[in-house]
Amino acid sequence: MQLVEVMFWFSSLWIIPLWSLMWFLPRHHITARVMNDLRICILPLLIPYAVMVLPNLLDIFITLGSEMPTPELVIEFFQEDEVILIGWLHFLAFDILAGRYIWKRMLAFDRPIYVSTPILILSMMVAPLGFLLGIIATWDANDSSIEIKDRLQNHD
């Protein structure tokens, strides 16, 4: 098995317990411990990403930085297995970061599990939509961003 495949499977499996904790045990101390420790929840995804991106960084900058990306350019760019893996790792890492943020907001705004779980499932599968719904579900016109920040920090 090639390194690319190992990193793909490792990263794809790594996220399962993270999402499961946020979905089914959102208020449990183990969930808080795992999701508040970036060494556990995101670093294992960033290392394979860095291993894959660094040797390809110049090509990425040249391809995507030399001209305005078009659908055709992006499709051509994603023809290589390594680039597909880089994209997948990118999705996994940012989906976890977005999901973690929404999970923290759900806790800060004391949203029940029947609200948080479906939104967090969407955050895993279609992150921008889950993120949008998470923001909407935790929207409170009476709270300022400072109060939200204070609430999130109290859950760390």
C-alpha positions as CSV (number, residue, x, y, z in Angstrom):
1,M,0.0,0.0,0.0
2,Q,1.4,3.4,-0.9
3,L,1.9,6.2,1.5
4,V,-0.9,8.2,-0.2
5,E,-3.4,5.4,0.5
6,V,-2.3,4.9,4.1
7,M,-2.7,8.7,4.8
8,F,-6.1,8.6,3.0
9,W,-7.4,5.7,5.2
10,F,-5.8,7.0,8.4
11,S,-7.4,10.4,8.0
12,S,-10.7,9.1,6.9
13,L,-10.9,6.8,9.9
14,W,-9.5,9.4,12.4
15,I,-12.5,11.7,12.0
16,I,-15.1,9.0,12.9
17,P,-14.7,9.1,16.7
18,L,-14.3,12.9,16.6
19,W,-17.6,13.4,14.8
20,S,-19.3,10.6,16.9
21,L,-18.4,12.3,20.1
22,M,-19.7,15.7,18.9
23,W,-22.9,14.0,17.6
24,F,-23.8,11.7,20.4
25,L,-22.0,12.9,23.5
26,P,-21.8,16.7,23.0
27,R,-21.7,17.6,26.7
28,H,-19.5,14.7,27.9
29,H,-16.1,15.6,29.5
30,I,-14.3,13.2,27.1
31,T,-15.7,15.0,24.1
32,A,-14.6,18.3,25.6
33,R,-11.2,16.9,26.3
34,V,-10.7,15.5,22.8
35,M,-12.2,18.4,20.9
36,N,-10.5,21.1,22.9
37,D,-7.1,19.5,22.3
38,L,-5.9,20.5,18.9
39,R,-3.2,17.9,19.1
40,I,-5.9,15.3,19.0
41,C,-8.7,16.7,16.9
42,I,-6.7,18.5,14.1
43,L,-3.0,17.8,14.2
44,P,-3.3,14.2,13.0
45,L,-5.1,15.6,9.9
46,L,-2.6,18.4,9.3
47,I,0.5,16.3,9.4
48,P,-0.5,14.1,6.4
49,Y,-1.8,17.2,4.7
50,A,1.6,18.9,5.1
51,V,3.4,15.7,4.0
52,M,1.4,15.8,0.8
53,V,1.3,19.5,0.1
54,L,4.9,20.5,0.8
55,P,6.4,18.5,-2.2
56,N,3.6,19.8,-4.4
57,L,3.5,23.4,-3.1
58,L,5.3,24.9,-6.1
59,D,3.0,23.2,-8.6
60,I,-0.1,24.2,-6.6
61,F,1.0,27.9,-6.6
62,I,1.9,27.8,-10.3
63,T,-1.3,26.1,-11.4
64,L,-3.7,28.0,-9.2
65,G,-1.7,31.3,-8.9
66,S,-0.7,31.8,-12.5
67,E,-4.2,32.4,-13.9
68,M,-7.7,32.7,-12.6
69,P,-9.0,29.2,-11.8
70,T,-11.6,27.9,-14.2
71,P,-13.7,24.8,-13.9
72,E,-11.6,23.2,-16.6
73,L,-8.4,24.1,-14.8
74,V,-9.6,22.7,-11.5
75,I,-10.8,19.5,-13.2
76,E,-7.5,19.0,-14.9
77,F,-5.6,19.8,-11.7
78,F,-7.6,17.1,-9.8
79,Q,-6.7,14.4,-12.3
80,E,-3.7,13.3,-10.2
81,D,-4.1,11.0,-7.2
82,E,-1.9,13.1,-5.0
83,V,-3.9,16.2,-5.7
84,I,-7.2,14.4,-5.0
85,L,-5.8,13.2,-1.6
86,I,-4.6,16.8,-0.8
87,G,-8.2,18.0,-1.6
88,W,-9.7,15.2,0.6
89,L,-7.3,16.0,3.5
90,H,-8.2,19.7,3.1
91,F,-11.9,18.8,3.3
92,L,-11.5,16.6,6.4
93,A,-9.4,19.2,8.3
94,F,-11.6,22.1,7.6
95,D,-14.8,20.1,8.1
96,I,-13.5,19.2,11.6
97,L,-12.6,22.8,12.3
98,A,-16.0,24.0,11.1
99,G,-17.8,21.2,13.0
100,R,-15.8,21.9,16.2
101,Y,-16.8,25.6,16.0
102,I,-20.5,24.8,15.5
103,W,-20.3,22.2,18.4
104,K,-18.8,24.9,20.6
105,R,-21.6,27.3,19.6
106,M,-24.2,24.6,20.3
107,L,-22.8,24.2,23.8
108,A,-22.5,27.9,24.4
109,F,-26.1,28.5,23.4
110,D,-27.3,25.4,25.2
111,R,-28.9,23.8,22.1
112,P,-30.3,20.3,22.7
113,I,-28.8,17.2,21.1
114,Y,-31.8,16.8,18.7
115,V,-30.8,20.2,17.2
116,S,-27.0,19.9,17.4
117,T,-26.7,16.3,16.0
118,P,-28.4,16.7,12.7
119,I,-26.6,20.0,12.1
120,L,-23.3,18.4,13.0
121,I,-24.0,15.5,10.7
122,L,-24.6,18.0,7.9
123,S,-21.4,19.7,8.9
124,M,-19.5,16.5,8.2
125,M,-21.2,15.6,5.0
126,V,-21.8,19.1,3.4
127,A,-19.8,21.4,5.7
128,P,-20.8,24.8,4.3
129,L,-24.5,23.9,4.7
130,G,-24.1,22.5,8.2
131,F,-22.0,25.5,9.2
132,L,-24.7,27.9,7.9
133,L,-27.5,26.0,9.7
134,G,-25.3,25.9,12.9
135,I,-24.9,29.7,12.8
136,I,-28.6,30.1,12.2
137,A,-29.5,27.7,15.1
138,T,-27.2,29.6,17.4
139,W,-28.2,33.1,16.3
140,D,-29.2,35.4,19.1
141,A,-29.7,39.0,18.3
142,N,-29.2,39.9,22.0
143,D,-25.7,38.5,22.2
144,S,-22.7,40.4,21.1
145,S,-19.6,38.7,19.6
146,I,-17.7,39.4,22.9
147,E,-20.3,37.5,24.9
148,I,-20.2,34.6,22.4
149,K,-16.4,34.5,22.7
150,D,-16.7,34.4,26.5
151,R,-19.2,31.6,26.3
152,L,-16.9,29.6,24.0
153,Q,-13.9,30.1,26.2
154,N,-15.8,28.9,29.2
155,H,-16.3,25.5,27.5
156,D,-12.5,25.0,26.8
